[in-house]
Amino acid sequence: MEISKTQISKRILKKRNPELVETIELAKEKGLLEIAKKLSGPKSNYANVNLEDLDKIKEDKILVAGKVLGNGEIKSKKKIIALGFSESAKEKLKKAGCEIKSIKDEIKNNKLEGVKVI
């Protein structure tokens, strides 16, 4: 389903987390409507992804519209961009040599090209 910038703006009004609102606004400004749509939707639709699931993905740049959890191991170096990371996920990702970034920082500093969105 296609969603307009106006619909995303209406959804933002329901959000209480200022960091999340800023991230959605930034995604909308940069034309990243798929990401803005996922983040402006209900929290129950956010992805909670374990490291073992990330390890199975071929791409080396992954954006998780939700939280990365520390279940399992990650064996390959990847760039993981997410709304949040559990403490155990952060530790394991750093140990594996992965780069971790928040969605907001990544949108501000990069174009998000070649990124697999979950």
N, C-alpha and C positions, 0 to 999 in steps of 0.2 A: 504494500500500500504506500502510495506517495503521500508525503506530508509537506505542508507549506510552512514557510517561516512564521506566518501568522499563527498557525496551529501550535507550533513549537513555543511561540511567545505566550500563548494562553496556558500551555502546560507548565511553563516556568513559574507562573504565578502560584502554583500549588507547592512548589519546592521551598523548603525551609533552610536548606544548607547553602550558605552564601558561596562557598567554594564550588559547589556543584552548579549553582546558577551561573557563576562566572565562566565555568568550563563550557556549559551549554551555549551561552551567549557568544563565546569565542569561536566555538565550532560553527555556529550559525553564521557569524560574520565571515569566516573563511570559506564558507560554502560546503562545509562538511556536514551536510544534512543527515546523512545516515547515522553518524555518531550523535548529533544533536537529538535526533529522533529517539535513539536507544536510551540516551541519558535522561531525556525529558519524560519518558514513559514511567509507569509504576516501578517502584523499587523491586517488586517481586519478579519483574522481567529481567533484572540485571543478571549478568552471567557471573557465577562463582565457579572458577576453574582451578583444578588442582594442577600441580607441577607435572604430574605424570601425563596429563592430557596435553599440556603445552609441549612436552617433549615429543609427542607423536606428530605434531604439526611440522610440515616441511619448511615453511617460510621461516626466515630468521628475524623478521620484525612482526610482532603480534600486538594488537591492541585489544584489551579486554574491557568491555563496557560493564565493569563490575569489579569484583575482588579476586585476587590471586591467592589461593590457599596452599598450604605447605605439604599437602599429602603427596607422597611419591617422591621421585627424584627427577632432576633434569640433567641430561648428560651433554647437551650441546650448548654452545654459546649463542644466545639470542638476545635481542632487544625486546624487553617486555614493557609495554605501556599500559597502565591500568588506573582505575579510580582509586584502588587501595590494594595493599598487600598485607597478609598476616605476617607476624614477626618471623615465624618459622620459614615462610616462603621467601622473605627478604634475605634471611641468613643463607638458605640453600642456593638462591639465585646468585648472591655475591660470591659464594664459595665456588660455583660453577663458572664464574667469570662473565655472567650475564649483566647486561646494562638494564637498570630499572628506572623508569620515569613515570611521572604522573601525566595523565591525559592533558591537563591544563598546560603544563610546562612544554610538553611535546608540540601542542598546537601553536603555542606562542613562538617557539624557536625553529620549527621545521614544517615542511609541507605535507608530511604524512604520506609520502609516495611509497608504493610497494609494501604497504602494511596490510596484514591479514586482520580483519575486524571480527571479533567474536562477540 
